Amino acid sequence: MFKKSLAAALIGAALVGLAPLAQAQDKVLRIVPQSDLKILDPIWTTAFITRNHGYAVYDTLFGVDAQGKVQPQMVGDYNRSADGNTWTFTLRDGLAFHDGKPVTSADVIQSIKRWGQRDGLGQKMMAALASMEAKNDKTFVMTFKEPFGLVLEALSKPSSNPPFIMPKAVAETPADQQITSTVGSGPYIFKADEYRPGEKIVYVKNTKYVPRKEAASGTAGGKVVNVDRMEWVVLNDAQTQANALANGEVDMIEWVPSEQYLALKDDPKIELASPVPTGSYALHLNRLVPPFNNAKIAQAALMAMNQEALLRAQMVHKELYNTNPSIYPTGTTFHSTKTSYFTGKPQFEKAKALLKEAGYKNEPIVFLYPANFPAINKFPPVMAALLKQAGFNVDLQSMDWPTLVTRRAVKKPASEGGWNAFITGWGLADNINPMFFAPMTGNGEKGWFGWTSDDELEKLKGEFLKTSDEAQRKALATKIQERVYDAAVFAPVGEYKPLTAYRKGVVSGLVSGPVGVLWGIKKN
């Protein structure tokens, strides 16, 4: 009783604090986000919460519709030369930043350059570029040294990380430093003066934003905002989230906690929807520091994987998860059953033998544990137990999700504030293509957190980029998958069905697509 009363008191206090501002607006959409927002730079992390913030505040040159097709967004017209090496883009009319200044080619070019220093596909594209120049304020030209097969796919990349367009002065911030300005050109304006990490994040409608005329679909089409104000109400406890929605204190839960699935499903006042496709989870290892800088020790960790046990603990209900030992989503073009030694099932004896062969010295494995993040907080204790069964010494360290997102960027040894392993979630838009998936890198410290160095993986990815033949791409995608396991880059935990919950008869208009977006939503 005390716990329930305390939770009610806490949420009541939080929502009362929002009341004066809410009364001043005609329509306020209150959403429980999947986690707190502490990193505002959209290229500085692949965390979905920062990506979602990016889509609210910024715009992109191209989008991806619900059918997975690339569509122009900020771009009005574009063409490619006959040899495929030169691309000319012209921005559409009406584009302006939140400070009233027009979006120009110079802003676009600098934004792409900055993004291209952090994103894996962006790095490949920048390496292939001969030049990127502005013809005038609205037209810019990209010239490649040789045909680059994923130009539009790169410029429309929907997740991890999208190439958002920001003012040139902001985009001149070094890529290894976070931006301090949130001026964008997107459909929402971020209210920095009301930003309260751990409590609420506030956006207001950008009344000067000019949406495209096409219907909204995925990250493409008209980004029409139908509310005056959007508030992200940060509630970490799953029960508190469900109570707040049932009581009408919030309008929507972005990511339904699995333990509240049945209660919300059975509530006649609540609607459940899946606006985004099946996602996946993955185990990531720090290959830069001991002991996982030894490939055999890293392989032993992957052999401890028990997808069924992990997914059952996190997702609870069988209809919400699916085991899949492939790094690609089930039913998609590059999905393959050729997974080298990895099965998604525990191989404890083989793991122990590898540890002995590799000379593992019982060093503690610092496993990052986001205890208050309902979307993934059941995984770490189970994975820690599996690793112990395989012969590892595990140090499970509890923290909140924003702290984990910050700490995973630390390259120091675990004993000096670094880390060895963590589990996170991905969307179908991330791993549907080997060139899209952020952790699928072998370029060491230039790559995603974990920093695997593997020339063979990078060679295979380079070959994938150079061919447009689908049969060759599929064969290469399979080789890339096998190499990911042989090099112990990461391991899939399995797939999940993402669910959003909202108040029936109050909220409508959710836009379906590769990632969750927050335009188009109506509140009655």
C-alpha positions as CSV (number, residue, x, y, z in Angstrom):
1,M,0.0,0.0,0.0
2,F,2.8,2.4,0.9
3,K,4.6,1.8,-2.4
4,K,1.4,2.5,-4.4
5,S,0.6,5.6,-2.4
6,L,4.2,6.9,-2.8
7,A,4.1,6.3,-6.6
8,A,0.8,8.1,-6.9
9,A,2.1,11.0,-4.8
10,L,5.2,11.3,-7.0
11,I,3.4,11.3,-10.3
12,G,0.8,13.7,-8.9
13,A,3.5,16.1,-7.9
14,A,5.1,15.9,-11.3
15,L,1.8,16.5,-13.2
16,V,0.6,19.3,-10.9
17,G,3.9,21.1,-11.8
18,L,2.9,21.0,-15.4
19,A,-0.7,22.2,-14.9
20,P,-0.2,26.0,-15.3
21,L,1.5,25.6,-18.7
22,A,-1.0,23.0,-19.8
23,Q,-3.9,25.3,-19.1
24,A,-2.4,28.0,-21.3
25,Q,-2.4,25.8,-24.3
26,D,-5.3,24.4,-26.4
27,K,-3.9,21.0,-27.0
28,V,-1.2,19.4,-24.9
29,L,0.0,15.9,-25.8
30,R,1.6,14.1,-22.8
31,I,3.8,11.1,-23.6
32,V,5.7,8.8,-21.4
33,P,9.0,8.4,-23.4
34,Q,10.9,5.1,-23.4
35,S,13.6,6.7,-21.2
36,D,14.9,10.1,-20.0
37,L,16.6,12.4,-22.4
38,K,20.1,13.6,-21.4
39,I,22.0,13.7,-24.7
40,L,20.6,16.2,-27.2
41,D,23.2,15.8,-29.9
42,P,21.6,13.4,-32.5
43,I,25.0,12.2,-33.9
44,W,26.6,11.7,-30.5
45,T,24.7,8.6,-29.6
46,T,22.5,5.9,-31.2
47,A,20.0,5.9,-28.3
48,F,16.5,5.9,-29.6
49,I,15.4,8.7,-27.2
50,T,18.0,11.1,-28.7
51,R,17.0,10.0,-32.3
52,N,13.3,10.7,-31.4
53,H,14.3,14.2,-30.1
54,G,16.2,14.7,-33.4
55,Y,13.1,13.9,-35.5
56,A,11.1,16.4,-33.5
57,V,13.6,19.3,-33.8
58,Y,15.3,18.7,-37.1
59,D,14.4,17.7,-40.7
60,T,16.2,15.4,-43.2
61,L,16.9,15.7,-46.9
62,F,15.1,12.4,-47.6
63,G,12.7,10.2,-45.7
64,V,11.7,6.5,-45.8
65,D,8.0,5.8,-46.1
66,A,6.0,2.9,-44.5
67,Q,6.8,0.7,-47.5
68,G,10.6,1.2,-47.1
69,K,10.9,3.5,-50.1
70,V,13.1,6.6,-50.1
71,Q,11.2,9.8,-50.7
72,P,12.4,13.5,-50.9
73,Q,11.8,15.5,-47.8
74,M,13.8,18.7,-47.6
75,V,14.9,18.1,-51.2
76,G,12.7,19.3,-53.9
77,D,14.5,18.0,-57.0
78,Y,17.5,15.9,-57.6
79,N,19.3,14.0,-60.4
80,R,22.2,11.7,-61.0
81,S,24.7,11.8,-63.9
82,A,24.8,9.1,-66.4
83,D,28.0,7.6,-64.9
84,G,26.4,7.6,-61.4
85,N,29.2,9.7,-60.0
86,T,27.6,13.1,-59.7
87,W,24.4,13.9,-57.7
88,T,22.7,17.3,-57.8
89,F,20.2,18.3,-55.2
90,T,17.9,21.3,-54.9
91,L,16.2,22.2,-51.7
92,R,12.4,22.8,-51.7
93,D,10.9,26.2,-51.0
94,G,9.9,27.3,-47.5
95,L,12.7,25.7,-45.5
96,A,13.8,27.8,-42.4
97,F,15.4,27.2,-39.1
98,H,13.7,28.0,-35.8
99,D,15.5,31.4,-35.6
100,G,13.9,32.4,-38.9
101,K,17.1,32.0,-41.0
102,P,16.6,30.1,-44.3
103,V,18.1,26.7,-44.7
104,T,20.9,26.9,-47.3
105,S,23.3,24.5,-49.1
106,A,26.0,25.6,-46.8
107,D,24.0,24.3,-43.8
108,V,23.3,21.0,-45.5
109,I,26.9,20.4,-46.5
110,Q,28.3,21.1,-43.1
111,S,25.6,18.9,-41.4
112,I,26.5,16.0,-43.7
113,K,30.2,16.4,-43.1
114,R,29.7,16.3,-39.3
115,W,27.3,13.3,-39.5
116,G,29.8,11.6,-41.8
117,Q,32.4,11.6,-39.1
118,R,30.3,9.6,-36.6
119,D,28.0,7.4,-38.6
120,G,29.3,4.1,-40.0
121,L,27.6,4.5,-43.4
122,G,28.4,8.2,-43.4
123,Q,32.1,7.4,-42.9
124,K,31.9,5.1,-46.0
125,M,30.2,7.8,-48.1
126,M,32.6,10.5,-47.1
127,A,35.5,8.3,-48.0
128,A,34.0,7.8,-51.4
129,L,33.3,11.5,-52.0
130,A,35.6,13.5,-54.3
131,S,33.8,16.8,-53.4
132,M,30.6,18.3,-52.0
133,E,30.0,21.9,-53.1
134,A,27.2,24.5,-53.2
135,K,26.2,25.8,-56.6
136,N,24.0,28.4,-54.9
137,D,22.0,28.8,-51.7
138,K,19.5,26.1,-52.7
139,T,21.5,23.7,-54.8
140,F,24.5,21.5,-53.9
141,V,26.5,18.8,-55.8
142,M,28.0,15.6,-54.5
143,T,30.7,14.1,-56.7
144,F,32.0,10.6,-56.0
145,K,35.3,9.1,-57.0
146,E,33.3,6.1,-58.3
147,P,29.7,5.1,-58.1
148,F,28.4,4.8,-54.5
149,G,25.5,2.5,-54.4
150,L,23.7,3.8,-51.3
151,V,23.6,7.6,-51.7
152,L,19.9,8.0,-51.2
153,E,19.8,5.3,-48.5
154,A,22.5,7.2,-46.6
155,L,20.8,10.6,-46.9
156,S,17.5,9.0,-45.8
157,K,19.0,6.7,-43.1
158,P,16.1,6.5,-40.6
159,S,18.0,5.4,-37.5
160,S,21.4,5.1,-35.8
161,N,22.1,7.8,-37.0
162,P,19.9,9.9,-39.2
163,P,21.7,12.8,-41.1
164,F,19.7,15.6,-39.5
165,I,20.2,19.1,-41.0
166,M,21.2,21.9,-38.6
167,P,22.6,25.4,-39.0
168,K,26.1,25.6,-40.4
169,A,27.4,27.3,-37.3
170,V,26.1,24.5,-35.0
171,A,27.3,21.8,-37.4
172,E,30.8,23.2,-37.2
173,T,31.0,21.9,-33.6
174,P,33.7,19.1,-33.7
175,A,32.1,15.7,-34.0
176,D,33.7,14.5,-30.8
177,Q,32.0,17.4,-28.9
178,Q,28.3,17.7,-28.2
179,I,26.4,20.6,-29.7
180,T,25.0,23.2,-27.3
181,S,22.3,24.7,-29.5
182,T,19.1,23.0,-30.4
183,V,18.0,25.3,-33.2
184,G,16.6,23.1,-36.0
185,S,14.2,23.3,-38.9
186,G,11.8,20.5,-37.8
187,P,8.1,20.5,-37.0
188,Y,8.7,21.0,-33.2
189,I,10.7,23.6,-31.3
190,F,12.6,22.3,-28.2
191,K,11.9,24.4,-25.1
192,A,15.4,24.6,-23.5
193,D,14.0,26.9,-20.7
194,E,11.7,24.1,-19.6
195,Y,14.1,21.2,-20.0
196,R,14.1,19.2,-16.7
197,P,16.1,15.9,-17.2
198,G,14.5,13.2,-15.2
199,E,11.2,15.0,-15.1
200,K,10.0,16.4,-18.3
201,I,11.0,17.5,-21.8
202,V,8.9,20.0,-23.6
203,Y,8.4,20.9,-27.3
204,V,6.0,23.3,-28.9
205,K,4.6,23.4,-32.4
206,N,6.8,25.1,-35.0
207,T,4.0,27.3,-36.5
208,K,6.3,28.4,-39.4
209,Y,7.2,24.9,-40.5
210,V,6.1,24.2,-44.0
211,P,5.2,20.5,-44.4
212,R,5.3,18.6,-47.7
213,K,1.9,18.1,-49.3
214,E,2.1,14.3,-49.4
215,A,0.4,12.3,-46.6
216,A,2.7,11.4,-43.7
217,S,4.3,7.9,-44.0
218,G,7.2,6.8,-42.0
219,T,9.8,9.6,-41.9
220,A,8.5,10.9,-45.3
221,G,5.6,13.0,-46.3
222,G,3.9,16.0,-44.6
223,K,5.1,16.4,-41.0
224,V,1.9,18.0,-39.7
225,V,1.7,18.8,-36.0
226,N,-1.8,18.8,-34.6
227,V,-1.1,19.8,-31.0
228,D,0.2,23.1,-29.6
229,R,2.6,21.5,-27.1
230,M,4.1,18.1,-26.5
231,E,5.4,17.1,-23.1
232,W,7.5,14.0,-22.4
233,V,6.7,13.0,-18.8
234,V,9.6,10.8,-17.5
235,L,8.3,7.9,-15.4
236,N,10.7,5.1,-14.9
237,D,8.4,2.7,-13.0
238,A,6.3,0.4,-15.2
239,Q,3.3,0.3,-12.8
240,T,3.4,4.1,-12.5
241,Q,3.4,4.5,-16.3
242,A,0.3,2.2,-16.6
243,N,-1.5,3.9,-13.8
244,A,-0.9,7.3,-15.3
245,L,-2.3,6.3,-18.6
246,A,-5.3,4.5,-17.1
247,N,-6.1,7.6,-15.1
248,G,-5.8,10.0,-18.0
249,E,-2.8,11.8,-16.5
250,V,-0.8,11.0,-19.6
251,D,-2.0,10.3,-23.2
252,M,0.4,7.8,-24.4
253,I,3.2,5.3,-23.4
254,E,5.8,5.1,-26.2
255,W,7.1,1.7,-25.3
256,V,4.8,-0.5,-23.3
257,P,6.6,-2.4,-20.5
258,S,6.0,-6.2,-21.0
259,E,4.9,-6.7,-17.4
260,Q,2.0,-4.2,-18.0
261,Y,1.0,-5.7,-21.3
262,L,-2.0,-7.7,-20.2
263,A,-3.4,-5.0,-17.9
264,L,-3.2,-2.4,-20.7
265,K,-4.5,-4.9,-23.3
266,D,-7.6,-5.6,-21.1
267,D,-8.4,-2.0,-20.3
268,P,-11.3,-0.8,-22.4
269,K,-10.1,2.8,-22.2
270,I,-6.7,1.9,-23.7
271,E,-5.6,1.1,-27.3
272,L,-2.5,-0.9,-28.2
273,A,-0.7,-0.4,-31.5
274,S,2.5,-1.3,-33.3
275,P,3.4,1.7,-35.5
276,V,6.9,0.4,-35.9
277,P,8.0,-3.0,-37.1
278,T,9.7,-5.8,-35.1
279,G,12.9,-4.8,-33.3
280,S,15.8,-6.7,-31.9
281,Y,18.2,-6.8,-28.9
282,A,21.9,-7.4,-28.9
283,L,24.8,-8.1,-26.6
284,H,27.7,-5.8,-27.1
285,L,31.2,-6.4,-25.9
286,N,34.1,-3.9,-25.4
287,R,36.7,-5.4,-27.7
288,L,39.2,-2.5,-27.0
289,V,40.2,-3.5,-23.4
290,P,40.8,-6.8,-21.5
291,P,39.5,-9.4,-21.4
292,F,37.4,-9.1,-24.5
293,N,40.3,-7.7,-26.6
294,N,41.1,-11.4,-26.8
295,A,38.8,-12.8,-29.6
296,K,38.6,-16.3,-28.1
297,I,37.4,-14.9,-24.8
298,A,34.8,-12.8,-26.7
299,Q,33.7,-15.8,-28.6
300,A,33.2,-17.7,-25.3
301,A,30.9,-14.9,-24.1
302,L,28.8,-15.3,-27.3
303,M,28.6,-19.0,-26.6
304,A,26.9,-18.3,-23.3
305,M,23.9,-16.8,-25.1
306,N,20.5,-18.3,-24.3
307,Q,18.0,-16.3,-26.4
308,E,14.9,-18.1,-25.1
309,A,15.8,-17.6,-21.5
310,L,16.7,-13.9,-22.0
311,L,13.6,-13.0,-24.1
312,R,11.2,-14.9,-21.7
313,A,12.6,-12.9,-18.8
314,Q,12.3,-9.6,-20.5
315,M,9.2,-9.9,-22.7
316,V,7.3,-12.5,-20.6
317,H,4.6,-13.2,-23.2
318,K,5.5,-15.5,-26.2
319,E,3.5,-13.4,-28.6
320,L,5.9,-10.5,-27.9
321,Y,9.2,-12.1,-28.8
322,N,11.0,-14.4,-31.3
323,T,14.4,-16.1,-31.1
324,N,16.6,-15.5,-34.2
325,P,20.3,-16.3,-34.4
326,S,20.7,-14.2,-37.5
327,I,22.0,-10.6,-37.2
328,Y,19.3,-9.7,-39.8
329,P,15.5,-9.5,-39.0
330,T,13.4,-12.6,-39.7
331,G,11.8,-12.5,-43.1
332,T,13.9,-9.8,-44.5
333,T,16.2,-9.9,-47.6
334,F,19.5,-10.6,-45.9
335,H,18.3,-13.0,-43.2
336,S,20.5,-16.1,-43.2
337,T,20.8,-19.3,-41.2
338,K,24.6,-19.4,-41.8
339,T,25.7,-18.2,-38.4
340,S,29.1,-19.9,-37.9
341,Y,29.3,-21.3,-34.4
342,F,26.6,-19.1,-33.0
343,T,23.3,-20.8,-32.3
344,G,21.5,-18.5,-29.8
345,K,21.6,-21.5,-27.4
346,P,24.1,-21.9,-24.6
347,Q,27.3,-23.9,-25.3
348,F,28.8,-23.7,-21.8
349,E,31.4,-26.5,-22.1
350,K,32.7,-25.1,-25.4
351,A,32.9,-21.7,-23.8
352,K,34.8,-23.0,-20.8
353,A,37.3,-24.8,-23.1
354,L,37.8,-21.5,-25.0
355,L,38.4,-19.6,-21.8
356,K,41.0,-22.1,-20.7
357,E,42.7,-22.1,-24.1
358,A,42.7,-18.2,-24.2
359,G,44.2,-18.0,-20.7
360,Y,41.3,-16.1,-19.1
361,K,42.5,-15.0,-15.7
362,N,39.1,-14.6,-14.0
363,E,39.1,-10.8,-14.6
364,P,35.7,-9.3,-13.6
365,I,33.4,-8.6,-16.5
366,V,31.8,-5.2,-15.8
367,F,28.2,-5.6,-17.1
368,L,26.3,-2.4,-17.3
369,Y,22.8,-2.7,-15.9
370,P,20.1,0.0,-16.5
371,A,18.0,-1.1,-13.6
372,N,15.3,1.6,-14.0
373,F,14.8,1.1,-17.8
374,P,11.8,-1.3,-18.2
375,A,12.5,-1.9,-21.9
376,I,15.6,-3.9,-21.2
377,N,16.3,-4.1,-17.4
378,K,15.5,-7.8,-17.1
379,F,18.3,-8.9,-19.5
380,P,21.4,-8.0,-17.5
381,P,20.8,-10.3,-14.4
382,V,20.0,-13.2,-16.7
383,M,22.9,-12.6,-19.0
384,A,25.2,-12.3,-16.0
385,A,24.1,-15.7,-14.7
386,L,24.7,-17.2,-18.1
387,L,28.2,-15.8,-18.3
388,K,28.9,-17.2,-14.9
389,Q,27.8,-20.6,-16.0
390,A,30.2,-20.3,-18.9
391,G,33.1,-19.6,-16.5
392,F,33.2,-15.8,-16.3
393,N,33.5,-13.6,-13.2
394,V,30.8,-11.0,-13.6
395,D,30.4,-7.6,-11.9
396,L,26.8,-6.4,-12.5
397,Q,26.8,-2.6,-12.1
398,S,23.5,-0.8,-11.7
399,M,22.8,2.6,-13.2
400,D,20.1,4.5,-15.1
401,W,19.9,4.4,-18.8
402,P,21.3,7.9,-19.6
403,T,24.3,7.0,-17.4
404,L,24.8,3.8,-19.4
405,V,24.6,5.7,-22.7
406,T,27.3,8.1,-21.5
407,R,29.5,5.4,-19.9
408,R,29.6,3.2,-22.9
409,A,31.5,5.9,-24.7
410,V,34.4,5.5,-22.2
411,K,37.3,3.7,-23.7
412,K,39.3,3.2,-20.5
413,P,39.6,-0.2,-18.8
414,A,36.6,-1.3,-16.7
415,S,38.7,-0.8,-13.6
416,E,39.1,2.9,-14.5
417,G,35.4,3.7,-15.1
418,G,35.0,1.8,-18.4
419,W,32.9,-1.3,-19.2
420,N,33.0,-4.8,-20.7
421,A,29.4,-5.6,-21.8
422,F,25.8,-4.3,-22.1
423,I,22.6,-5.2,-23.9
424,T,20.5,-2.7,-25.9
425,G,17.7,-2.7,-28.3
426,W,17.5,-1.9,-32.0
427,G,14.8,-1.3,-34.6
428,L,14.3,-3.1,-37.9
429,A,15.5,0.1,-39.6
430,D,18.9,-0.4,-38.0
431,N,19.8,-4.0,-38.9
432,I,17.8,-4.6,-42.1
433,N,21.0,-3.7,-44.1
434,P,24.6,-4.5,-43.1
435,M,25.6,-0.9,-44.0
436,F,23.0,0.6,-41.7
437,F,23.8,-1.3,-38.5
438,A,25.9,0.9,-36.3
439,P,27.7,-1.8,-34.3
440,M,28.6,-3.8,-37.4
441,T,32.0,-2.2,-37.7
442,G,35.6,-3.4,-37.8
443,N,37.3,0.0,-37.9
444,G,38.4,0.1,-34.3
445,E,38.1,3.3,-32.4
446,K,36.4,5.1,-35.3
447,G,33.5,2.6,-35.0
448,W,30.6,2.1,-32.6
449,F,30.9,1.4,-28.9
450,G,32.9,-1.9,-28.6
451,W,35.4,-0.7,-31.2
452,T,36.2,-4.1,-32.8
453,S,39.2,-4.0,-35.2
454,D,38.7,-6.4,-38.1
455,D,40.0,-5.7,-41.6
456,E,38.1,-8.7,-43.1
457,L,34.7,-7.3,-41.9
458,E,35.5,-3.9,-43.4
459,K,36.7,-5.5,-46.7
460,L,33.4,-7.4,-47.0
461,K,31.4,-4.2,-46.3
462,G,33.4,-2.4,-49.0
463,E,32.6,-5.1,-51.5
464,F,28.9,-4.9,-50.5
465,L,28.9,-1.1,-51.3
466,K,30.4,-1.5,-54.7
467,T,27.9,-3.9,-56.1
468,S,24.3,-3.3,-57.1
469,D,23.6,-6.9,-58.0
470,E,21.1,-8.2,-55.4
471,A,22.4,-11.8,-55.5
472,Q,25.9,-10.7,-54.8
473,R,24.7,-8.4,-52.0
474,K,22.9,-11.3,-50.4
475,A,25.9,-13.5,-50.6
476,L,28.1,-10.8,-49.2
477,A,25.6,-10.1,-46.4
478,T,25.8,-13.7,-45.4
479,K,29.6,-13.6,-45.3
480,I,29.4,-10.4,-43.2
481,Q,27.2,-12.2,-40.8
482,E,29.6,-15.1,-40.4
483,R,32.5,-12.7,-40.0
484,V,30.6,-10.8,-37.2
485,Y,30.5,-14.1,-35.2
486,D,34.0,-15.2,-36.1
487,A,35.3,-11.8,-35.0
488,A,32.9,-11.8,-32.0
489,V,31.7,-8.3,-32.8
490,F,28.3,-8.7,-31.1
491,A,25.5,-11.2,-30.7
492,P,21.7,-10.9,-31.2
493,V,19.6,-11.6,-28.2
494,G,16.4,-12.0,-30.3
495,E,13.4,-10.0,-31.6
496,Y,10.6,-8.1,-29.9
497,K,7.3,-6.7,-30.9
498,P,7.2,-3.0,-29.9
499,L,3.9,-1.8,-28.6
500,T,2.6,1.8,-28.0
501,A,-0.4,2.4,-25.7
502,Y,-2.7,5.4,-25.9
503,R,-6.0,6.6,-24.6
504,K,-8.8,5.3,-26.8
505,G,-11.0,8.1,-28.3
506,V,-8.5,10.7,-27.1
507,V,-5.4,10.0,-29.2
508,S,-5.4,9.1,-32.9
509,G,-3.3,9.5,-36.1
510,L,-0.2,7.6,-35.2
511,V,2.1,7.4,-38.2
512,S,3.5,4.0,-39.1
513,G,7.0,3.5,-40.5
514,P,10.5,2.3,-39.8
515,V,10.8,4.4,-36.6
516,G,8.4,6.0,-34.2
517,V,7.6,9.7,-35.1
518,L,5.5,12.2,-33.2
519,W,3.9,14.3,-36.0
520,G,0.5,13.5,-37.3
521,I,-0.8,12.6,-33.9
522,K,-4.2,14.1,-33.0
523,K,-5.6,14.7,-29.5
524,N,-9.4,15.1,-29.2
